[in-house]
């Protein structure tokens, strides 16, 4: 069995495109296509339906991809273990999170326990966090969307409540709470679809049976703050993410059910990678402290 041919197949299956797979791997598309074609010829199998610029897996291709997904995940885990044996005092961890506020306590404690630990941190919505884990772009993630079993291993981490925020000059700026019904007809500034903040707010809005005014969709948490501060509408956020901003006032929502759970997650086969294991241990300890 040719490892390079399997790797080429896996890259194309993961990306859904020969072009994207070649670009991501830094090799020419003809070379990548040749490897996949050689694999198909060697075993007399048909792995992809070529449709325009895309490449859709056949039924047999999906079966093979399920195997290569595990194969290359284990290869990555072996590399991490061997790297740890060579330099056991140094952890390298690629983290994805739906916001920095929830992940920083774990990173801070991990740095205290392991001198020289090296981090990279990618911030995106919950769908992006899970996608980066599935694509082996990150090692561990913090997300408000519970990952599907059995591919992911996840533990509950902490809770947070949905809230709204307004400019300091807004008529509601001095209030501690409002009901979601108070938002009927109001202009809103919301995160993009795929954001758990947006999903939870829309679920609560529909349950309350209200219609909003103008809705502006923004694809970053920081941009939402700026647009709300400029007076374009009311923002929605989880209270733990708000931090401090003297231009804005945070207002709680009185509905008790507007609580979500954050999760720490990784691919199930990568849970024993040293850095991932250390991250989970710290997160589990912080979760116990929150529940105490």
CORRACOR-V560655 format. One record per run of one state. SS is the DSSP state (alpha for helix, beta for strand, coil for the rest). FROM is the first residue (numbers start at 1). LEN is the number of residues. If there is no record, write none. Layout:
BEGIN
SS | FROM | LEN
SS | FROM | LEN
END
This chain:
BEGIN
coil | 1 | 2
alpha | 3 | 13
coil | 16 | 2
alpha | 18 | 8
coil | 26 | 3
alpha | 29 | 15
coil | 44 | 4
beta | 48 | 4
coil | 52 | 2
beta | 54 | 4
coil | 58 | 1
alpha | 59 | 28
coil | 87 | 5
beta | 92 | 6
coil | 98 | 2
alpha | 100 | 14
coil | 114 | 4
beta | 118 | 6
coil | 124 | 2
alpha | 126 | 9
coil | 135 | 5
beta | 140 | 4
coil | 144 | 8
beta | 152 | 16
coil | 168 | 9
beta | 177 | 2
coil | 179 | 1
alpha | 180 | 4
coil | 184 | 4
beta | 188 | 4
coil | 192 | 4
alpha | 196 | 13
coil | 209 | 6
beta | 215 | 4
coil | 219 | 2
alpha | 221 | 9
coil | 230 | 4
beta | 234 | 5
alpha | 239 | 3
coil | 242 | 6
beta | 248 | 6
coil | 254 | 5
beta | 259 | 9
alpha | 268 | 3
coil | 271 | 3
alpha | 274 | 18
coil | 292 | 1
END
